[in-house]
Amino acid sequence: MAPIVSTGLDQCIANQFALFRGQRVALLINQASCDHQFRHLADLIKATHQVHLVRIFGPEHGFAGVAQDLENVIDKDHPHPHWGVPVLSLYGETESSLTPDLNLLQDIDTLIVDLPDIGTRYYTFAATMIRILRAASGLNLRVTVLDRPNPLGSIALEGPILKPGFESFVGEIAIPIRHAMTLGEIGRWVLETERIDLNYECISTLGWSGREMLPETGLPWVMPSPNMPTFETALVYPGGCLIEGTNLSEGRGTTRPFEIIGAPWIHELKLANRLNQSRLDGFIARPIQFKPTFQKHSGQVCGGVQIHVTDRLQFQPVRVYTAAIIAMRDQNPELFQWRTETYEFRNFPIAIDLLYGSDSERVAIESGATWQELAESWTIEELEFSK
């Protein structure tokens, strides 16, 4: 059955990529750059025989999507065995690797971007695109985004806006954590606010009002990265990723990352009761024990909760997981720690400050603030940004 919503890729397929005929193109894509029949963009481009594919760029996790978070992907010298073009990593060993060499943009007519974003500031696919837009300013290059719906919808946004001095690969621009924009809208907004000189176009989605989350669009979920297996994962991720900024487990090494959180010293029933009595709606915290198979607390039995979303419209992930961080810190302040090792190529500010977008939340939590007090400070920012 055809989906209700037509993506930018769907529209290109319908006109047989007429917009790019006779052009030399590069692609910024990964394994999830598929249409609703699971046909991959690179296959479809090659099948036209009228578009010259020069190279492919892959974002964090690599083009194939097999690398874990913070794992460098190193370019191979030989061309891809199926498409016969080089696949180049934009997530290597240094921060400079996050932007392609300008020579790789000067021998093409168009860069086509088709990445499934998940509506959260610190999911790095948008950051990769933004860095390319900045680098390509002034070049004789067209950047075309084949847009897709924001899987979380474009109505609800949540969380603090990134503050000056806290920019990083998990926070390139001053937007809330849950930003309610599509990748194409982010690109257009960046060009306008930063006055980037570039031939930019976005092939927008058709049939999507912005109110629908992904399940209502009829489009399939294709996992964009190793720890984003389901739509339910994306739904909790705007809050769940904050756990990365602590020594608590965010559920990596389990089958339900970001839904499952905890640590060996956490009393699961106390945590569940506190969250379920937090006056936050749209979810149930179920007490569990789990044993991660890799990363934090690998091989250790952890106490914690699984966050089950019961009402997608009422659920506020940034507030829920902020309440969870406070509750777990309160259980054992001596064992709880903020993550201090290098995070996304930065030694400072520390990870939790990069994720929240300032040090205000960390300082407030250390001072004993409640989730309500933190959320009160976000409300004006959320309302202003929504306008």
Number of C-alpha atoms within 10 A of each C-alpha: 7 9 14 13 21 22 24 23 25 22 16 18 16 10 9 16 17 13 11 18 15 12 15 17 24 25 23 25 25 26 20 21 22 23 19 19 11 12 12 17 23 19 12 17 22 13 11 14 11 16 18 18 20 18 22 22 22 24 26 27 25 26 24 17 18 16 16 16 13 15 15 18 22 14 16 11 9 10 13 13 8 8 16 12 15 18 25 23 24 27 26 21 14 11 14 12 15 20 21 19 13 12 8 13 21 13 14 19 18 21 22 21 23 26 26 27 22 32 26 28 30 25 19 21 25 28 25 21 24 21 15 21 22 17 17 23 15 12 14 15 19 18 23 22 25 24 25 27 32 24 25 30 23 21 16 18 23 26 26 26 22 23 17 10 10 21 17 21 24 22 25 20 21 17 24 25 25 26 27 26 26 25 29 27 15 19 22 16 13 17 19 11 8 9 11 17 15 18 17 18 15 18 17 21 21 16 13 21 14 20 14 17 21 21 12 14 19 15 21 15 17 18 18 23 22 15 22 17 16 14 19 15 19 23 23 24 26 30 27 26 23 22 25 20 23 19 17 26 27 26 31 24 19 19 13 19 25 29 25 26 30 29 27 18 16 23 20 23 17 17 24 22 15 15 22 16 12 14 10 17 17 16 20 19 24 18 19 18 19 21 19 21 15 13 13 18 20 15 13 14 15 23 23 30 29 23 23 16 20 12 12 16 14 13 19 24 25 25 19 25 24 22 23 26 22 17 19 25 20 14 15 13 11 8 14 18 13 17 16 15 13 13 20 18 14 14 11 13 19 20 25 22 20 26 28 27 31 21 17 15 21 14 12 14 19 12 9 11 14 14 22 15 13 19 18 10 14 16 14 12 16 21 11 8 15 15 5
